[in-house]
């Protein structure tokens, strides 16, 4: 099977790391975190400063590493399809380099990484890469991908959404679902 997987908040806990650095930035600038996120310029400044660190230091979600390893060892192909945009960070590394290094550090072997994919573009990439199943935490992506007839599971480990089907709350259930639907 060809499995497409989103990265941020699906494999790794990006929102938590953004909040950690937002706290730091907010103390440094004496600004309120909400005010930073609501102001386009401040938000850009914040991400310019910290995005490299966030992607480097972000923690992997529970069971993601072992499930991905098992899926790969059973002959599945794994493609990371993410909205992360490639850019050069403050430290001179590209987002792609940081992402590759992070995957390596976490012992995750993939067949490909596609950046800058969100919404309709993500759906087109899934089609182009002949993805059999996509896993994503964003309901907008879920909708766009499902609409073009590609199976998508909404990863919802914080139980924010109220979907009746096609949703999973943890990595063990993702594995079970893929095993059942091979
Ligand atoms: Mg995501």
py3Dmol code that shows the C-alpha trace and the ligand (Angstrom):
import py3Dmol

protein = """\
ATOM      1  CA  UNK A   1       0.000   0.000   0.000  1.00  0.00           C
ATOM      2  CA  UNK A   2       1.049   3.561  -0.595  1.00  0.00           C
ATOM      3  CA  UNK A   3       0.417   5.500   2.569  1.00  0.00           C
ATOM      4  CA  UNK A   4       0.438   9.298   2.664  1.00  0.00           C
ATOM      5  CA  UNK A   5       0.978  10.920   6.035  1.00  0.00           C
ATOM      6  CA  UNK A   6       0.830  14.480   7.213  1.00  0.00           C
ATOM      7  CA  UNK A   7       3.616  15.510   9.576  1.00  0.00           C
ATOM      8  CA  UNK A   8       2.624  18.342  11.914  1.00  0.00           C
ATOM      9  CA  UNK A   9       0.188  17.283  14.626  1.00  0.00           C
ATOM     10  CA  UNK A  10      -0.142  13.874  12.992  1.00  0.00           C
ATOM     11  CA  UNK A  11       3.325  12.363  13.477  1.00  0.00           C
ATOM     12  CA  UNK A  12       4.698  15.048  15.759  1.00  0.00           C
ATOM     13  CA  UNK A  13       3.406  17.384  18.433  1.00  0.00           C
ATOM     14  CA  UNK A  14       3.953  20.655  16.618  1.00  0.00           C
ATOM     15  CA  UNK A  15       1.271  22.750  18.293  1.00  0.00           C
ATOM     16  CA  UNK A  16       2.800  22.071  21.721  1.00  0.00           C
ATOM     17  CA  UNK A  17       6.249  23.140  20.503  1.00  0.00           C
ATOM     18  CA  UNK A  18       4.825  26.298  18.906  1.00  0.00           C
ATOM     19  CA  UNK A  19       3.246  27.143  22.255  1.00  0.00           C
ATOM     20  CA  UNK A  20       6.535  26.566  24.098  1.00  0.00           C
ATOM     21  CA  UNK A  21       8.359  29.006  21.861  1.00  0.00           C
ATOM     22  CA  UNK A  22       5.456  31.427  21.850  1.00  0.00           C
ATOM     23  CA  UNK A  23       5.809  31.652  25.628  1.00  0.00           C
ATOM     24  CA  UNK A  24       9.520  32.386  25.261  1.00  0.00           C
ATOM     25  CA  UNK A  25       8.914  34.995  22.569  1.00  0.00           C
ATOM     26  CA  UNK A  26       6.129  36.559  24.560  1.00  0.00           C
ATOM     27  CA  UNK A  27       8.357  36.959  27.617  1.00  0.00           C
ATOM     28  CA  UNK A  28      11.119  38.410  25.498  1.00  0.00           C
ATOM     29  CA  UNK A  29       8.872  40.933  23.769  1.00  0.00           C
ATOM     30  CA  UNK A  30       6.476  41.551  26.683  1.00  0.00           C
ATOM     31  CA  UNK A  31       3.604  40.847  24.356  1.00  0.00           C
ATOM     32  CA  UNK A  32       0.638  38.631  24.927  1.00  0.00           C
ATOM     33  CA  UNK A  33       0.820  35.309  22.961  1.00  0.00           C
ATOM     34  CA  UNK A  34      -2.659  35.863  21.533  1.00  0.00           C
ATOM     35  CA  UNK A  35      -1.747  39.352  20.343  1.00  0.00           C
ATOM     36  CA  UNK A  36       1.305  37.919  18.594  1.00  0.00           C
ATOM     37  CA  UNK A  37      -0.729  35.294  16.769  1.00  0.00           C
ATOM     38  CA  UNK A  38      -3.395  37.815  15.799  1.00  0.00           C
ATOM     39  CA  UNK A  39      -0.946  40.238  14.237  1.00  0.00           C
ATOM     40  CA  UNK A  40       0.375  39.153  10.835  1.00  0.00           C
ATOM     41  CA  UNK A  41       3.710  40.974  11.192  1.00  0.00           C
ATOM     42  CA  UNK A  42       4.406  39.757  14.711  1.00  0.00           C
ATOM     43  CA  UNK A  43       3.380  36.256  13.767  1.00  0.00           C
ATOM     44  CA  UNK A  44       5.753  36.289  10.812  1.00  0.00           C
ATOM     45  CA  UNK A  45       8.547  37.633  12.983  1.00  0.00           C
ATOM     46  CA  UNK A  46       7.919  34.894  15.542  1.00  0.00           C
ATOM     47  CA  UNK A  47       7.961  32.092  12.986  1.00  0.00           C
ATOM     48  CA  UNK A  48      11.016  33.528  11.192  1.00  0.00           C
ATOM     49  CA  UNK A  49      12.836  33.413  14.488  1.00  0.00           C
ATOM     50  CA  UNK A  50      11.734  30.013  15.770  1.00  0.00           C
ATOM     51  CA  UNK A  51      10.448  27.783  12.988  1.00  0.00           C
ATOM     52  CA  UNK A  52      13.764  25.956  12.573  1.00  0.00           C
ATOM     53  CA  UNK A  53      13.985  25.242  16.301  1.00  0.00           C
ATOM     54  CA  UNK A  54      10.339  24.170  16.433  1.00  0.00           C
ATOM     55  CA  UNK A  55      10.782  21.637  13.630  1.00  0.00           C
ATOM     56  CA  UNK A  56      14.097  20.447  15.035  1.00  0.00           C
ATOM     57  CA  UNK A  57      12.938  19.940  18.596  1.00  0.00           C
ATOM     58  CA  UNK A  58       9.352  18.823  18.091  1.00  0.00           C
ATOM     59  CA  UNK A  59       8.465  15.563  19.839  1.00  0.00           C
ATOM     60  CA  UNK A  60       7.111  12.514  18.110  1.00  0.00           C
ATOM     61  CA  UNK A  61       3.617  11.329  19.025  1.00  0.00           C
ATOM     62  CA  UNK A  62       3.095   8.196  21.048  1.00  0.00           C
ATOM     63  CA  UNK A  63       3.510   4.939  19.082  1.00  0.00           C
ATOM     64  CA  UNK A  64       4.146   6.743  15.787  1.00  0.00           C
ATOM     65  CA  UNK A  65       7.729   5.510  15.530  1.00  0.00           C
ATOM     66  CA  UNK A  66       7.030   1.827  16.082  1.00  0.00           C
ATOM     67  CA  UNK A  67       3.889   1.775  13.939  1.00  0.00           C
ATOM     68  CA  UNK A  68       5.669   3.491  11.042  1.00  0.00           C
ATOM     69  CA  UNK A  69       8.525   1.042  11.356  1.00  0.00           C
ATOM     70  CA  UNK A  70       6.174  -1.948  11.272  1.00  0.00           C
ATOM     71  CA  UNK A  71       4.189  -0.555   8.341  1.00  0.00           C
ATOM     72  CA  UNK A  72       7.392  -0.006   6.390  1.00  0.00           C
ATOM     73  CA  UNK A  73       8.743  -3.474   7.218  1.00  0.00           C
ATOM     74  CA  UNK A  74       5.545  -5.003   5.829  1.00  0.00           C
ATOM     75  CA  UNK A  75       6.302  -3.507   2.431  1.00  0.00           C
ATOM     76  CA  UNK A  76       4.119  -0.412   2.552  1.00  0.00           C
ATOM     77  CA  UNK A  77       5.439   2.757   0.967  1.00  0.00           C
ATOM     78  CA  UNK A  78       5.350   5.852   3.128  1.00  0.00           C
ATOM     79  CA  UNK A  79       5.109   9.389   1.785  1.00  0.00           C
ATOM     80  CA  UNK A  80       5.194  12.457   3.994  1.00  0.00           C
ATOM     81  CA  UNK A  81       2.863  15.035   2.464  1.00  0.00           C
ATOM     82  CA  UNK A  82       3.010  18.247   4.435  1.00  0.00           C
ATOM     83  CA  UNK A  83       2.102  21.909   4.205  1.00  0.00           C
ATOM     84  CA  UNK A  84       5.553  22.869   5.522  1.00  0.00           C
ATOM     85  CA  UNK A  85       7.028  25.357   3.093  1.00  0.00           C
ATOM     86  CA  UNK A  86      10.635  25.035   2.120  1.00  0.00           C
ATOM     87  CA  UNK A  87      12.584  28.073   3.154  1.00  0.00           C
ATOM     88  CA  UNK A  88      15.933  28.846   4.637  1.00  0.00           C
ATOM     89  CA  UNK A  89      15.783  29.287   8.380  1.00  0.00           C
ATOM     90  CA  UNK A  90      17.743  31.755  10.483  1.00  0.00           C
ATOM     91  CA  UNK A  91      20.424  29.122  11.045  1.00  0.00           C
ATOM     92  CA  UNK A  92      20.967  28.629   7.337  1.00  0.00           C
ATOM     93  CA  UNK A  93      19.324  25.230   7.023  1.00  0.00           C
ATOM     94  CA  UNK A  94      16.386  24.544   4.769  1.00  0.00           C
ATOM     95  CA  UNK A  95      13.088  23.256   6.129  1.00  0.00           C
ATOM     96  CA  UNK A  96      13.563  20.171   3.964  1.00  0.00           C
ATOM     97  CA  UNK A  97      16.960  19.482   5.552  1.00  0.00           C
ATOM     98  CA  UNK A  98      15.560  19.955   9.041  1.00  0.00           C
ATOM     99  CA  UNK A  99      12.636  17.663   8.227  1.00  0.00           C
ATOM    100  CA  UNK A 100      14.902  14.964   6.795  1.00  0.00           C
ATOM    101  CA  UNK A 101      17.205  15.146   9.794  1.00  0.00           C
ATOM    102  CA  UNK A 102      14.269  14.946  12.190  1.00  0.00           C
ATOM    103  CA  UNK A 103      12.905  11.847  10.461  1.00  0.00           C
ATOM    104  CA  UNK A 104      16.347  10.268  10.551  1.00  0.00           C
ATOM    105  CA  UNK A 105      16.799  11.100  14.226  1.00  0.00           C
ATOM    106  CA  UNK A 106      13.470   9.427  14.950  1.00  0.00           C
ATOM    107  CA  UNK A 107      14.381   6.416  12.876  1.00  0.00           C
ATOM    108  CA  UNK A 108      11.584   6.956  10.363  1.00  0.00           C
ATOM    109  CA  UNK A 109      12.332   5.806   6.851  1.00  0.00           C
ATOM    110  CA  UNK A 110      10.129   7.206   4.103  1.00  0.00           C
ATOM    111  CA  UNK A 111       9.872   6.841   0.355  1.00  0.00           C
ATOM    112  CA  UNK A 112       9.355  10.534  -0.247  1.00  0.00           C
ATOM    113  CA  UNK A 113       8.705  13.926   1.290  1.00  0.00           C
ATOM    114  CA  UNK A 114       6.468  16.455  -0.444  1.00  0.00           C
ATOM    115  CA  UNK A 115       6.362  19.978   1.008  1.00  0.00           C
ATOM    116  CA  UNK A 116       3.980  22.907   0.431  1.00  0.00           C
ATOM    117  CA  UNK A 117       0.892  20.723   0.144  1.00  0.00           C
ATOM    118  CA  UNK A 118      -2.374  21.896   1.621  1.00  0.00           C
ATOM    119  CA  UNK A 119      -6.034  21.560   0.675  1.00  0.00           C
ATOM    120  CA  UNK A 120      -6.625  21.071  -3.051  1.00  0.00           C
ATOM    121  CA  UNK A 121      -2.896  20.852  -3.678  1.00  0.00           C
ATOM    122  CA  UNK A 122      -2.550  18.091  -1.112  1.00  0.00           C
ATOM    123  CA  UNK A 123      -5.359  16.175  -2.771  1.00  0.00           C
ATOM    124  CA  UNK A 124      -3.660  16.520  -6.176  1.00  0.00           C
ATOM    125  CA  UNK A 125      -0.361  15.301  -4.709  1.00  0.00           C
ATOM    126  CA  UNK A 126      -2.128  12.276  -3.193  1.00  0.00           C
ATOM    127  CA  UNK A 127      -3.514  11.464  -6.612  1.00  0.00           C
ATOM    128  CA  UNK A 128      -0.190  11.993  -8.367  1.00  0.00           C
ATOM    129  CA  UNK A 129       1.599   9.719  -5.872  1.00  0.00           C
ATOM    130  CA  UNK A 130      -1.140   7.073  -6.176  1.00  0.00           C
ATOM    131  CA  UNK A 131      -1.784   7.217  -2.439  1.00  0.00           C
ATOM    132  CA  UNK A 132      -4.156   4.484  -1.229  1.00  0.00           C
ATOM    133  CA  UNK A 133      -4.709   6.024   2.155  1.00  0.00           C
ATOM    134  CA  UNK A 134      -3.853   9.423   3.610  1.00  0.00           C
ATOM    135  CA  UNK A 135      -3.680  10.279   7.318  1.00  0.00           C
ATOM    136  CA  UNK A 136      -4.099  13.931   8.285  1.00  0.00           C
ATOM    137  CA  UNK A 137      -5.195  15.895  11.342  1.00  0.00           C
ATOM    138  CA  UNK A 138      -6.706  18.757   9.356  1.00  0.00           C
ATOM    139  CA  UNK A 139     -10.426  18.454   8.569  1.00  0.00           C
ATOM    140  CA  UNK A 140     -10.038  20.723   5.533  1.00  0.00           C
ATOM    141  CA  UNK A 141      -7.454  18.375   4.021  1.00  0.00           C
ATOM    142  CA  UNK A 142      -9.614  15.408   4.977  1.00  0.00           C
ATOM    143  CA  UNK A 143     -12.523  16.906   3.064  1.00  0.00           C
ATOM    144  CA  UNK A 144     -10.504  17.811  -0.030  1.00  0.00           C
ATOM    145  CA  UNK A 145      -8.786  14.416  -0.218  1.00  0.00           C
ATOM    146  CA  UNK A 146     -11.952  12.396   0.430  1.00  0.00           C
ATOM    147  CA  UNK A 147     -13.861  14.415  -2.152  1.00  0.00           C
ATOM    148  CA  UNK A 148     -11.575  13.253  -4.968  1.00  0.00           C
ATOM    149  CA  UNK A 149     -12.105   9.628  -3.951  1.00  0.00           C
ATOM    150  CA  UNK A 150      -8.938   8.939  -1.976  1.00  0.00           C
ATOM    151  CA  UNK A 151      -9.394   7.274   1.377  1.00  0.00           C
ATOM    152  CA  UNK A 152      -8.424   9.643   4.161  1.00  0.00           C
ATOM    153  CA  UNK A 153      -8.390   9.113   7.917  1.00  0.00           C
ATOM    154  CA  UNK A 154      -8.720  12.172  10.116  1.00  0.00           C
ATOM    155  CA  UNK A 155      -6.204  11.933  12.941  1.00  0.00           C
ATOM    156  CA  UNK A 156      -7.956  13.422  15.933  1.00  0.00           C
ATOM    157  CA  UNK A 157      -6.030  12.567  19.090  1.00  0.00           C
ATOM    158  CA  UNK A 158      -7.399  15.547  20.961  1.00  0.00           C
ATOM    159  CA  UNK A 159     -10.940  14.577  20.011  1.00  0.00           C
ATOM    160  CA  UNK A 160     -11.753  17.993  18.640  1.00  0.00           C
ATOM    161  CA  UNK A 161     -14.057  16.828  15.890  1.00  0.00           C
ATOM    162  CA  UNK A 162     -17.168  14.818  15.874  1.00  0.00           C
ATOM    163  CA  UNK A 163     -16.723  12.626  12.862  1.00  0.00           C
ATOM    164  CA  UNK A 164     -18.715   9.416  12.794  1.00  0.00           C
ATOM    165  CA  UNK A 165     -16.359   7.509  10.534  1.00  0.00           C
ATOM    166  CA  UNK A 166     -12.886   7.804   8.991  1.00  0.00           C
ATOM    167  CA  UNK A 167     -11.305   9.066  12.144  1.00  0.00           C
ATOM    168  CA  UNK A 168      -8.590   7.705  14.406  1.00  0.00           C
ATOM    169  CA  UNK A 169      -7.374   8.919  17.774  1.00  0.00           C
ATOM    170  CA  UNK A 170      -4.028   7.104  18.033  1.00  0.00           C
ATOM    171  CA  UNK A 171      -1.308   5.381  16.017  1.00  0.00           C
ATOM    172  CA  UNK A 172      -2.194   1.853  17.077  1.00  0.00           C
ATOM    173  CA  UNK A 173      -5.654   2.325  15.567  1.00  0.00           C
ATOM    174  CA  UNK A 174      -4.105   3.625  12.351  1.00  0.00           C
ATOM    175  CA  UNK A 175      -2.104   0.405  12.124  1.00  0.00           C
ATOM    176  CA  UNK A 176      -5.167  -1.732  12.813  1.00  0.00           C
ATOM    177  CA  UNK A 177      -7.178   0.124  10.199  1.00  0.00           C
ATOM    178  CA  UNK A 178      -4.483  -0.341   7.549  1.00  0.00           C
ATOM    179  CA  UNK A 179      -4.094  -4.039   8.426  1.00  0.00           C
ATOM    180  CA  UNK A 180      -7.869  -4.561   8.108  1.00  0.00           C
ATOM    181  CA  UNK A 181      -8.063  -2.784   4.766  1.00  0.00           C
ATOM    182  CA  UNK A 182      -5.071  -4.160   2.938  1.00  0.00           C
TER     183      UNK A 182
END
"""
ligand_1 = """\
1
MG
Mg -1.144 18.625 10.304
"""
view = py3Dmol.view(width=600, height=400)
view.addModel(protein, "pdb")
view.setStyle({"model": 0}, {"cartoon": {"style": "trace"}})
view.addModel(ligand_1, "xyz")
view.setStyle({"model": 1}, {"stick": {}})
view.zoomTo()
view.show()
